């Protein structure tokens, strides 16, 4: 450690307040733990109190949701060295005590002790770019909207089983309008009961369906009209064709369409934000990274340069299998840690599924998963292995792009 007086400030972050403790080497507690609210006045008082300490000061806090951001930004702006550490590192750190305490005060002292122990290895906090923060927030919101869409769609399908069974399977699922509406939902909102179709003759319904497609800007096909008409003739409705049933179905369709519109707008904004980042074109050129999964991948990984190596990135995703060995025993079968970001794992699972279904033999990720599959490995095993392989390639590709860009930018300009 340095010969100058060093002071570690540990901050245990909570939602609206934090607990601060100040320590120095040798177990000296400079300031006993105290609470600070996340308000402008309290954070100003905290800044003034820390400036009175003098010497080399380093502030360490856990990466807890977004609650740490106002504290970190305020202290960094005041000129302090700030380090935001993964919460799992603090959790696994031993404070050299037999007693197992879990209080905000004890946690703040533990964080300060962690800062003293790893003083020279603390990563400095670099304020996350506004674009990356917005992209990550947008990605999480899109994920929540997608969950809502699934719930509303399942509820609407339940209604179709009672008035027009099977209508959700009569159309191409990929057929969507410019607003993100699914064709069968718009159709069901208009022809909400089998009797709405059966009241026509086949020719009359075909013409009615043609006019509806033109009005809603959907592609018309005669065989689809005949298929729907035959379905209406064969199915049995368990709810009556009345105004109450119509209101129920109309409300369900409108709710689903409204959320689908929000989902589409969120996806477009994710693509726009991701396109402003330097690695966008490189990531989108990788197989499996589509218009939805690509921006989500960039959002959840963030700036890949913050990881020391590819192993750190794989560990961050929680798809690594750490070794387990004690004495002469060494585990042969190990489970993945699942200690990283669940949102990133979800995105990686989708990417692995796409690669497995649509990729070709030249893709190294596909070859790796196919090899594991041919060896008789469980589906989950080769999917996770493929996700880890994809992340290693991602790290090498994106960091290589940044290094090449840095080299190119450093070259002297050539006079024209």
C-alpha positions as CSV (number, residue, x, y, z in Angstrom):
1,X,0.0,0.0,0.0
2,X,1.0,3.6,-0.4
3,X,2.9,5.3,2.4
4,X,0.5,8.3,2.4
5,X,-2.5,8.2,4.7
6,X,-5.2,6.2,3.0
7,X,-8.9,6.3,3.9
8,X,-11.6,3.9,2.7
9,X,-15.2,4.9,2.6
10,X,-17.7,2.0,2.4
11,X,-21.2,2.8,1.4
12,X,-24.1,0.3,1.8
13,X,-26.7,1.3,-0.8
14,X,-30.4,1.1,-0.2
15,X,-33.4,2.5,-2.1
16,X,-33.8,6.0,-0.5
17,X,-30.8,6.1,1.8
18,X,-27.4,4.7,2.4
19,X,-25.1,3.8,5.3
20,X,-21.6,5.2,5.2
21,X,-18.6,4.0,7.2
22,X,-15.0,5.3,7.1
23,X,-11.9,3.1,8.0
24,X,-8.2,3.2,7.8
25,X,-5.6,0.4,7.9
26,X,-5.1,-1.4,11.2
27,X,-8.8,-1.7,12.0
28,X,-9.1,2.1,12.8
29,X,-12.7,3.3,12.4
30,X,-12.4,7.0,11.5
31,X,-16.2,7.7,11.3
32,X,-18.7,5.2,12.7
33,X,-21.5,4.2,10.3
34,X,-24.1,6.8,9.8
35,X,-27.1,7.2,7.4
36,X,-27.3,9.5,4.4
37,X,-30.5,10.1,2.5
38,X,-30.3,10.3,-1.3
39,X,-31.2,14.0,-1.4
40,X,-29.2,16.9,-2.7
41,X,-28.7,18.5,0.8
42,X,-27.6,15.2,2.5
43,X,-25.2,14.3,-0.3
44,X,-23.7,17.8,-0.1
45,X,-23.1,17.4,3.6
46,X,-21.5,14.0,3.0
47,X,-19.2,15.5,0.4
48,X,-18.1,18.2,2.8
49,X,-17.5,15.7,5.6
50,X,-15.3,13.5,3.4
51,X,-13.3,16.4,2.1
52,X,-12.3,17.3,5.7
53,X,-10.6,13.9,6.1
54,X,-7.7,14.6,3.8
55,X,-5.2,12.1,2.4
56,X,-5.9,9.5,-0.3
57,X,-9.7,8.7,-0.2
58,X,-11.4,6.0,-2.1
59,X,-15.1,5.4,-2.0
60,X,-16.5,1.9,-2.6
61,X,-20.2,0.9,-3.0
62,X,-22.1,-2.1,-4.3
63,X,-23.8,-2.2,-7.7
64,X,-27.3,-2.4,-6.4
65,X,-30.0,-1.7,-9.1
66,X,-29.8,2.0,-10.0
67,X,-29.9,3.2,-6.4
68,X,-26.2,3.8,-6.3
69,X,-26.1,6.2,-9.2
70,X,-27.0,9.5,-7.4
71,X,-24.4,8.8,-4.7
72,X,-21.7,7.8,-7.2
73,X,-22.3,10.7,-9.6
74,X,-22.3,13.2,-6.7
75,X,-19.1,12.0,-5.2
76,X,-17.4,11.6,-8.6
77,X,-18.3,15.1,-9.5
78,X,-16.8,16.3,-6.2
79,X,-13.5,14.8,-7.3
80,X,-13.4,11.6,-5.2
81,X,-12.2,8.2,-6.5
82,X,-15.3,6.1,-6.7
83,X,-15.5,2.4,-7.4
84,X,-18.8,0.5,-7.9
85,X,-18.2,-3.2,-7.2
86,X,-20.3,-6.2,-8.1
87,X,-22.4,-7.1,-5.1
88,X,-21.4,-10.8,-5.3
89,X,-17.7,-9.8,-4.6
90,X,-18.7,-8.0,-1.4
91,X,-21.0,-10.9,-0.4
92,X,-18.2,-13.5,-0.7
93,X,-15.6,-11.3,1.0
94,X,-14.7,-12.4,4.5
95,X,-14.5,-9.6,7.1
96,X,-12.3,-11.8,9.3
97,X,-15.1,-12.3,11.9
98,X,-16.8,-15.4,13.2
99,X,-20.0,-13.6,13.9
100,X,-22.3,-13.5,11.0
101,X,-23.9,-10.0,11.1
102,X,-26.3,-8.7,8.5
103,X,-27.1,-5.1,9.2
104,X,-26.5,-1.9,7.1
105,X,-23.9,-0.7,9.5
106,X,-22.0,-4.0,9.5
107,X,-22.2,-4.1,5.7
108,X,-20.8,-0.5,5.3
109,X,-17.8,-1.5,7.5
110,X,-17.3,-4.7,5.5
111,X,-17.3,-2.7,2.2
112,X,-14.7,-0.3,3.7
113,X,-12.6,-3.2,4.7
114,X,-12.9,-4.6,1.2
115,X,-11.7,-1.3,-0.2
116,X,-8.6,-1.4,2.1
117,X,-7.8,-5.1,1.1
118,X,-8.1,-4.5,-2.6
119,X,-6.9,-0.9,-2.6
120,X,-4.7,-1.1,-5.7
121,X,-7.1,-3.3,-7.7
122,X,-10.3,-1.2,-7.3
123,X,-11.7,-0.4,-10.7
124,X,-12.5,3.3,-11.1
125,X,-16.1,4.2,-11.8
126,X,-16.6,5.6,-15.3
127,X,-19.9,7.2,-15.6
128,X,-22.0,5.1,-18.0
129,X,-22.7,6.8,-21.2
130,X,-26.2,8.2,-21.4
131,X,-26.9,6.2,-24.5
132,X,-25.9,2.9,-22.8
133,X,-28.0,3.7,-19.8
134,X,-31.0,4.6,-21.9
135,X,-30.6,1.5,-24.0
136,X,-30.4,-0.8,-20.9
137,X,-33.5,0.8,-19.4
138,X,-35.4,0.5,-22.7
139,X,-34.3,-3.1,-22.9
140,X,-35.7,-4.0,-19.5
141,X,-38.9,-2.2,-20.2
142,X,-39.3,-4.1,-23.5
143,X,-38.8,-7.3,-21.6
144,X,-41.6,-6.4,-19.2
145,X,-43.9,-5.4,-22.1
146,X,-43.2,-8.8,-23.8
147,X,-44.3,-10.6,-20.7
148,X,-47.5,-8.6,-20.6
149,X,-48.1,-9.3,-24.3
150,X,-47.8,-13.0,-23.7
151,X,-50.3,-12.9,-20.8
152,X,-52.8,-10.9,-22.8
153,X,-52.5,-13.1,-25.8
154,X,-53.1,-16.2,-23.7
155,X,-56.2,-14.6,-22.2
156,X,-57.5,-13.7,-25.7
157,X,-56.9,-17.3,-26.9
158,X,-59.0,-18.5,-24.0
159,X,-61.8,-16.3,-25.3
160,X,-61.5,-17.6,-28.8
161,X,-62.0,-21.2,-27.5
162,X,-65.4,-20.1,-26.3
163,X,-66.6,-18.1,-29.4
164,X,-64.5,-19.0,-32.4
165,X,-62.2,-21.9,-31.5
166,X,-59.0,-22.2,-33.5
167,X,-59.2,-18.8,-35.2
168,X,-55.8,-17.8,-33.7
169,X,-54.2,-20.7,-35.8
170,X,-55.9,-19.9,-39.1
171,X,-53.5,-17.1,-40.1
172,X,-49.8,-16.9,-40.6
173,X,-48.3,-15.8,-37.3
174,X,-45.7,-13.7,-39.0
175,X,-48.4,-11.5,-40.6
176,X,-48.4,-8.2,-38.7
177,X,-49.5,-4.7,-39.5
178,X,-47.3,-1.6,-39.4
179,X,-48.5,-1.0,-35.8
180,X,-47.3,-4.4,-34.7
181,X,-50.9,-5.9,-34.6
182,X,-51.3,-9.6,-35.3
183,X,-53.7,-10.4,-38.1
184,X,-55.8,-12.9,-36.2
185,X,-56.3,-10.4,-33.4
186,X,-57.6,-7.7,-35.7
187,X,-59.8,-10.3,-37.5
188,X,-61.2,-11.6,-34.2
189,X,-62.0,-8.1,-33.1
190,X,-64.2,-7.7,-36.2
191,X,-65.5,-11.2,-36.6
192,X,-65.7,-11.9,-32.8
193,X,-68.1,-14.9,-33.0
194,X,-68.5,-17.8,-35.3
195,X,-72.0,-16.6,-36.1
196,X,-70.5,-13.4,-37.5
197,X,-69.1,-15.5,-40.3
198,X,-71.8,-18.2,-40.6
199,X,-74.4,-15.6,-41.3
200,X,-72.8,-15.2,-44.8
201,X,-72.7,-17.6,-47.7
202,X,-69.1,-18.6,-48.6
203,X,-69.0,-16.1,-51.5
204,X,-70.4,-13.3,-49.4
205,X,-67.9,-13.9,-46.6
206,X,-65.1,-14.1,-49.1
207,X,-66.0,-10.6,-50.4
208,X,-66.5,-9.3,-46.8
209,X,-63.1,-10.6,-45.9
210,X,-61.5,-9.1,-49.0
211,X,-62.9,-5.6,-48.1
212,X,-61.7,-6.1,-44.5
213,X,-58.1,-6.9,-45.7
214,X,-58.1,-3.9,-47.9
215,X,-59.2,-1.6,-45.1
216,X,-56.7,-3.0,-42.6
217,X,-53.9,-3.2,-45.1
218,X,-53.5,-7.0,-44.9
219,X,-52.8,-9.4,-47.8
220,X,-55.9,-11.1,-49.0
221,X,-55.9,-14.8,-50.0
222,X,-59.0,-16.7,-51.1
223,X,-57.9,-20.0,-49.6
224,X,-57.6,-18.3,-46.2
225,X,-61.1,-17.0,-46.5
226,X,-62.4,-20.5,-47.3
227,X,-60.4,-22.0,-44.4
228,X,-61.8,-19.5,-41.9
229,X,-65.4,-20.1,-43.2
230,X,-65.0,-23.9,-42.9
231,X,-63.6,-23.4,-39.4
232,X,-66.6,-21.3,-38.4
233,X,-69.0,-23.9,-39.7
234,X,-67.4,-26.7,-37.7
235,X,-66.6,-25.1,-34.3
236,X,-69.0,-24.9,-31.4
237,X,-69.4,-21.7,-29.4
238,X,-70.0,-21.9,-25.7
239,X,-70.6,-18.2,-25.2
240,X,-73.7,-16.6,-26.8
241,X,-73.5,-14.0,-29.5
242,X,-74.7,-11.0,-27.5
243,X,-73.5,-7.4,-26.7
244,X,-71.8,-8.5,-23.5
245,X,-69.7,-11.0,-25.2
246,X,-68.8,-8.5,-27.9
247,X,-67.7,-5.9,-25.4
248,X,-65.6,-8.5,-23.5
249,X,-63.7,-9.6,-26.7
250,X,-63.4,-6.1,-28.1
251,X,-61.8,-4.9,-24.9
252,X,-59.4,-7.8,-24.8
253,X,-58.3,-7.2,-28.4
254,X,-57.8,-3.5,-27.9
255,X,-55.7,-4.1,-24.8
256,X,-53.5,-6.6,-26.6
257,X,-53.1,-4.3,-29.6
258,X,-52.2,-1.3,-27.4
259,X,-49.4,-3.3,-25.7
260,X,-48.2,-4.6,-29.0
261,X,-47.9,-1.1,-30.3
262,X,-45.9,-0.1,-27.2
263,X,-43.7,-3.2,-27.7
264,X,-43.0,-2.3,-31.3
265,X,-42.2,1.4,-30.4
266,X,-39.8,0.1,-27.6
267,X,-38.0,-2.2,-30.1
268,X,-37.6,0.6,-32.6
269,X,-36.1,2.9,-29.9
270,X,-33.7,0.1,-28.8
271,X,-32.5,-0.2,-32.4
272,X,-32.1,3.6,-32.7
273,X,-30.1,3.9,-29.5
274,X,-28.0,0.8,-30.2
275,X,-27.1,2.2,-33.7
276,X,-25.5,5.2,-32.0
277,X,-22.9,3.0,-30.3
278,X,-19.6,2.1,-32.0
279,X,-20.0,-1.7,-31.8
280,X,-23.5,-1.8,-33.4
281,X,-22.5,-2.8,-36.9
282,X,-20.1,-5.5,-35.6
283,X,-22.6,-7.0,-33.3
284,X,-25.4,-7.0,-35.8
285,X,-23.1,-8.8,-38.3
286,X,-22.9,-11.8,-35.9
287,X,-25.2,-14.7,-36.6
288,X,-28.0,-14.9,-34.1
289,X,-28.0,-11.2,-33.3
290,X,-31.1,-9.9,-35.0
291,X,-33.0,-6.6,-34.8
292,X,-34.4,-7.5,-31.4
293,X,-31.7,-9.7,-29.8
294,X,-28.8,-7.6,-31.1
295,X,-29.7,-4.3,-29.2
296,X,-30.7,-6.4,-26.2
297,X,-27.3,-8.0,-26.2
298,X,-25.5,-4.7,-26.4
299,X,-27.7,-3.3,-23.7
300,X,-27.1,-6.1,-21.2
301,X,-23.3,-6.4,-21.8
302,X,-22.7,-2.7,-21.9
303,X,-19.2,-1.5,-22.8
304,X,-17.3,-4.8,-23.3
305,X,-14.0,-3.0,-22.5
306,X,-14.9,-3.0,-18.8
307,X,-14.2,-6.8,-18.7
308,X,-10.6,-7.9,-18.2
309,X,-10.9,-10.9,-20.4
310,X,-13.5,-13.2,-22.0
311,X,-13.7,-15.3,-18.8
312,X,-14.9,-12.3,-16.9
313,X,-17.7,-11.7,-19.5
314,X,-18.8,-15.4,-19.4
315,X,-18.8,-15.2,-15.6
316,X,-20.9,-12.0,-15.7
317,X,-23.5,-13.8,-17.7
318,X,-23.5,-16.7,-15.2
319,X,-22.9,-19.4,-17.8
320,X,-19.5,-20.5,-16.5
321,X,-18.9,-23.7,-14.6
322,X,-16.3,-22.9,-11.9
323,X,-14.0,-25.8,-10.9
324,X,-14.8,-27.6,-7.6
325,X,-11.8,-29.4,-6.1
326,X,-10.8,-30.4,-2.6
327,X,-7.8,-32.5,-1.8
328,X,-7.8,-35.5,-4.1
329,X,-11.5,-34.9,-5.0
330,X,-12.3,-33.1,-8.2
331,X,-15.9,-32.8,-9.5
332,X,-16.4,-34.0,-13.0
333,X,-19.9,-32.7,-13.5
334,X,-20.4,-29.1,-12.5
335,X,-23.4,-26.8,-12.8
336,X,-23.2,-23.2,-14.2
337,X,-23.0,-20.5,-11.6
338,X,-26.1,-18.5,-12.6
339,X,-24.5,-15.7,-10.6
340,X,-24.6,-13.1,-13.3
341,X,-27.3,-11.2,-15.2
342,X,-30.5,-13.2,-15.8
343,X,-31.5,-10.8,-18.5
344,X,-28.3,-11.5,-20.4
345,X,-28.8,-15.2,-20.0
346,X,-32.3,-14.9,-21.4
347,X,-31.0,-13.1,-24.5
348,X,-28.2,-15.6,-24.9
349,X,-30.7,-18.5,-24.8
350,X,-32.7,-16.9,-27.6
351,X,-29.6,-16.4,-29.7
352,X,-28.5,-20.0,-29.1
353,X,-31.9,-21.2,-30.2
354,X,-31.8,-19.1,-33.4
355,X,-28.3,-20.4,-34.2
356,X,-29.3,-24.0,-33.6
357,X,-32.3,-23.7,-35.9
358,X,-31.2,-21.4,-38.6
359,X,-27.4,-21.4,-38.8
360,X,-25.1,-23.5,-41.0
361,X,-22.1,-25.7,-40.5
362,X,-19.6,-22.9,-41.0
363,X,-20.8,-21.2,-37.8
364,X,-18.4,-22.1,-35.0
365,X,-21.1,-21.8,-32.4
366,X,-23.4,-24.1,-34.3
367,X,-20.6,-26.6,-34.8
368,X,-19.8,-26.6,-31.1
369,X,-23.4,-27.1,-30.1
370,X,-24.0,-29.8,-32.7
371,X,-20.9,-31.6,-31.5
372,X,-22.2,-31.6,-27.9
373,X,-25.6,-32.7,-29.2
374,X,-24.1,-35.6,-31.1
375,X,-22.3,-36.7,-28.0
376,X,-25.7,-37.2,-26.3
377,X,-25.5,-34.1,-24.1
378,X,-28.7,-32.8,-22.5
379,X,-30.4,-30.0,-24.4
380,X,-29.7,-27.5,-21.6
381,X,-26.0,-28.5,-21.5
382,X,-25.3,-27.8,-25.2
383,X,-27.4,-24.6,-25.2
384,X,-25.5,-23.2,-22.2
385,X,-22.2,-24.3,-23.8
386,X,-23.2,-22.5,-27.0
387,X,-24.1,-19.4,-25.1
388,X,-20.6,-19.4,-23.5
389,X,-19.0,-20.0,-26.9
390,X,-20.9,-17.1,-28.4
391,X,-19.8,-14.8,-25.6
392,X,-16.2,-15.6,-26.1
393,X,-16.5,-14.9,-29.8
394,X,-18.4,-11.7,-29.0
395,X,-15.6,-10.5,-26.7
396,X,-12.9,-11.2,-29.2
397,X,-14.8,-9.6,-32.1
398,X,-15.9,-6.4,-30.3
399,X,-12.6,-5.8,-28.4
400,X,-10.7,-6.4,-31.7
401,X,-12.9,-3.8,-33.4
402,X,-12.2,-1.3,-30.6
403,X,-8.4,-1.9,-30.8
404,X,-8.5,-1.6,-34.6
405,X,-10.4,1.6,-34.4
406,X,-8.0,3.0,-31.8
407,X,-5.1,2.1,-34.1
408,X,-6.7,3.6,-37.2
409,X,-7.5,6.8,-35.3
410,X,-3.9,7.1,-34.1
411,X,-2.5,7.1,-37.6
412,X,-1.4,10.4,-38.9
413,X,-3.6,12.0,-41.5
414,X,-2.5,11.7,-45.1
415,X,-2.5,15.0,-47.0
416,X,-4.8,14.8,-50.0
